[in-house]
Amino acid sequence: MVRLGLIGLTVLSILGTAFELATERHWHSWEQLIPWGALVVLAVAVALAVLQDSPEAVLLVRALSSVVLLVALFGVYAHVAANYDTGFLDHRYAATWETLPALSRWWYALTKSVGPAPPLAPGMLAQTALLLLLVTITRQPSEPRTLSDASR
C-alpha cells in the first residue's frame, strides 16, 4: 500500500512539475529544456518501476532517479546563484547589496527575495526523484523470501 502511495505521489509530482514548467513557459533555451528531459526520465523510470520487478530494473530505476536528483540539486544551485548575481538590481538593496553580509545575500537569493529564478521548482524535481527512490526501497520482490534468505 505504501509503495502504491509513493508511486501515486511520484506521478502527481511529475504532472505538477510539468504544469509549473508549462505555465512559466520554461522552454526558451536549451538550459530550460533540461528539467523537461528530467521529467521524461522520471516518467520512464516510473513505468519501469511499475512494469518490471527484476533486480536489474530496480537498479536502473535507482540510477535514473539518482541522475535526476543530481540534476535537480544543480538546478537549485543555479537558480540561487542567478538570484544572487542579480541581487544588486533589486530596488530595495541596490544601494546596500555589496555591504550586506554574505549570508544575508545568499539567504535573499535562496528565498527569492531578490532575483527572478524560483529555487523551489528544481527542488520539487529533486523531491520527485527522492520519492521514486523510496518506491524502490519499498518494492515487493517478485519471489517470496524464505527463512534461508533472511539469514543471509
N, C-alpha and C positions, 0 to 999 in steps of 0.2 A: 504494500500500500504506500509506504514511504517513497519507494522507487517511482511509482506512477505519479505521485505528487510532485516529485522533483523533476520528472520529465515534463509534466504539465507546466510547471513554473519556468522551466528552461524554454519551452516553446512560446509561452506568453512573453518572456523576456526578449526572445528573438523578434517576435512580432512588434513588441513595444519599441525596441531599439530601431527597427526598420521604420516604424511610423515616425519616430522622432527625427531620424535622418531625412526622411522624405519631407516632413514639414519644414525642416531647416534648409531644404534644397542642397543637401550635402553631396554634391557630385560635380562641382565646377573645376576640380583639378585632380590629378592622379592621387595626391595625398588624401583627398576627400573620398576617394573610392576604396581606400584601404578598409575602413570599417564595413563597407558593403561586402567586400571579399571575406572578411572575418565572419560576417553573418552567414554567408553561404557555407563556409567551412563548418560552422556550428550546426547548421541545418543538416548537412551531410553526416556529421558526427552523431546527431540525434537519431537520424534514420538508421544509422549503423548500430547504435546502441539498442534501438527498439527491435530491429530485424535480425541481428546477429547476437549470439551469446557465446561465441568462441573466445578463448583467451587472447587470440590474435586480434579479434575485433575490439575487445576491451582495451588492449594496449594501443591500438590505433585511435580509438576514441579519446583515450587519455593524452596521447601525443598531440592530436588535433586541438583538444581543449587547452593544453599547455601552451601551444603556439599562440592561440588566440589570447590567452591570458597575458602572455608576454607582450604581444602587440598592443593590447588594451592598456597595460601599465605604461608602456611607452607613450601611448596616446594621452594618458593623464598627464604625464610629464610634459609632453609637447604643448598641451593646452595651457598648463600652468605657466610654462616658460613664455609662451606667446603673450599671455596676460601680463606677466612680469615685464616683458620688453616694451609693452605699450602703456605701462602704468604712469609714466611721466606725461602722457597725453590727457589723462583724466583731469577735468577741470578742478576737482576737489583737491588733487595732490600735485598739480603741475608745478607749483612754486616750492613744494617741500619734498617731492619724491626722493631726491638724492640724499636728503638729510634724514629721512626716516630710517629706523633700524632695519637691517636686512630681514629679520624675522617678520616684522610687520609688513614689509613689502611682499614677501613670499606668501604671507597669510592672506593679504588682499588679493593676490593673484590666484591663490587656491580657492578662495571663496567667491571669486568672480566679482569682487568689489571694484576691480579695475579689469579692463580688457573685455573682449567680446567672446572668448572661447570658453565653452562650458566644460569644466573638468568632470562633471558628473556623467556626461554622455559616454566617454570611454570607460568610466568607472562602472556604468551599467553593463557594458560589454564584458568587462572583467568579471563582474558578478555572475553573468550568464555562463561564462566559461567555468567558473567555480561550481556552479550548480550542476553542470554536466559532469564535472569530475566527481562530484558527490554521487551522481547516478551510477558511475562505475564502481564505487565503493559499496553501494547498497544492492548491487545486482545479485540475482539468484543464479547460482551455477546451473548449467543445463543437466549435469549429472548429480544425483544425490550423494552427499558425503557419507562415508562410513566411519565407524569408530577408528579404523586403522588410518584414515585420512586425518582425523583430528589429532592423532598422536604425533604426526609429523611436524 
